[in-house]
Amino acid sequence: MQEKPNGIAQALVIGENFIEEHPCALVLGDNIFYSACLSKQLQEASDDVDNATVFAYYVNDPSAYGVV
């Protein structure tokens, strides 16, 4: 449990011992992912064990959304 609101990404810190060396993904519940090659992109992200992958989408007004 979060003792204070430190953001969603803190879930990875809190769950560090549970995650250990296993691959994991943090996905916000209100996001919808789509792409003609989404399966391929997800597999490539999963195979890349040395880096993180951030999926993002260009919008006309990024100030209305979270910015990567």
One Martini backbone bead per residue (centre of mass of N, CA, C, O) as a GRO file, in nm:
protein
   68
    1MET     BB    1   0.098   0.035   0.019
    2GLN     BB    2   0.040   0.361   0.009
    3GLU     BB    3   0.119   0.621   0.225
    4LYS     BB    4   0.145   0.814  -0.029
    5PRO     BB    5   0.105   1.014  -0.314
    6ASN     BB    6   0.355   0.887  -0.562
    7GLY     BB    7   0.231   0.735  -0.780
    8ILE     BB    8   0.210   0.472  -0.999
    9ALA     BB    9   0.518   0.392  -1.024
   10GLN     BB   10   0.545   0.298  -0.721
   11ALA     BB   11   0.456   0.006  -0.766
   12LEU     BB   12   0.743  -0.095  -0.842
   13VAL     BB   13   0.869  -0.040  -0.566
   14ILE     BB   14   0.674  -0.198  -0.385
   15GLY     BB   15   0.707  -0.470  -0.588
   16GLU     BB   16   1.008  -0.557  -0.610
   17ASN     BB   17   1.015  -0.837  -0.458
   18PHE     BB   18   0.799  -0.969  -0.641
   19ILE     BB   19   0.933  -0.924  -0.921
   20GLU     BB   20   1.231  -0.907  -0.944
   21GLU     BB   21   1.330  -1.066  -1.256
   22HIS     BB   22   1.063  -1.019  -1.377
   23PRO     BB   23   0.860  -0.942  -1.603
   24CYS     BB   24   0.690  -0.621  -1.665
   25ALA     BB   25   0.385  -0.417  -1.647
   26LEU     BB   26   0.263  -0.075  -1.677
   27VAL     BB   27  -0.089  -0.006  -1.686
   28LEU     BB   28  -0.325   0.202  -1.753
   29GLY     BB   29  -0.676   0.171  -1.730
   30ASP     BB   30  -0.735   0.428  -1.950
   31ASN     BB   31  -0.597   0.275  -2.178
   32ILE     BB   32  -0.554   0.254  -2.539
   33PHE     BB   33  -0.438   0.010  -2.762
   34TYR     BB   34  -0.311   0.068  -3.102
   35SER     BB   35  -0.217  -0.138  -3.390
   36ALA     BB   36  -0.113  -0.312  -3.661
   37CYS     BB   37   0.166  -0.401  -3.469
   38LEU     BB   38   0.129  -0.470  -3.158
   39SER     BB   39   0.237  -0.755  -3.115
   40LYS     BB   40   0.524  -0.690  -3.211
   41GLN     BB   41   0.584  -0.462  -3.009
   42LEU     BB   42   0.542  -0.632  -2.752
   43GLN     BB   43   0.757  -0.846  -2.813
   44GLU     BB   44   0.998  -0.654  -2.833
   45ALA     BB   45   0.971  -0.542  -2.546
   46SER     BB   46   0.997  -0.820  -2.403
   47ASP     BB   47   1.285  -0.896  -2.528
   48ASP     BB   48   1.393  -0.625  -2.391
   49VAL     BB   49   1.578  -0.661  -2.094
   50ASP     BB   50   1.755  -0.369  -2.088
   51ASN     BB   51   1.480  -0.213  -2.136
   52ALA     BB   52   1.245   0.030  -2.182
   53THR     BB   53   0.896   0.090  -2.271
   54VAL     BB   54   0.722   0.360  -2.437
   55PHE     BB   55   0.397   0.433  -2.499
   56ALA     BB   56   0.288   0.666  -2.752
   57TYR     BB   57   0.099   0.971  -2.856
   58TYR     BB   58   0.020   1.196  -3.079
   59VAL     BB   59  -0.092   1.532  -3.013
   60ASN     BB   60  -0.209   1.852  -3.041
   61ASP     BB   61  -0.244   1.876  -2.697
   62PRO     BB   62  -0.025   1.789  -2.456
   63SER     BB   63  -0.128   1.965  -2.206
   64ALA     BB   64  -0.390   1.762  -2.168
   65TYR     BB   65  -0.158   1.564  -2.088
   66GLY     BB   66   0.061   1.348  -2.039
   67VAL     BB   67   0.419   1.369  -2.041
   68VAL     BB   68   0.711   1.205  -2.157
   0.00000   0.00000   0.00000
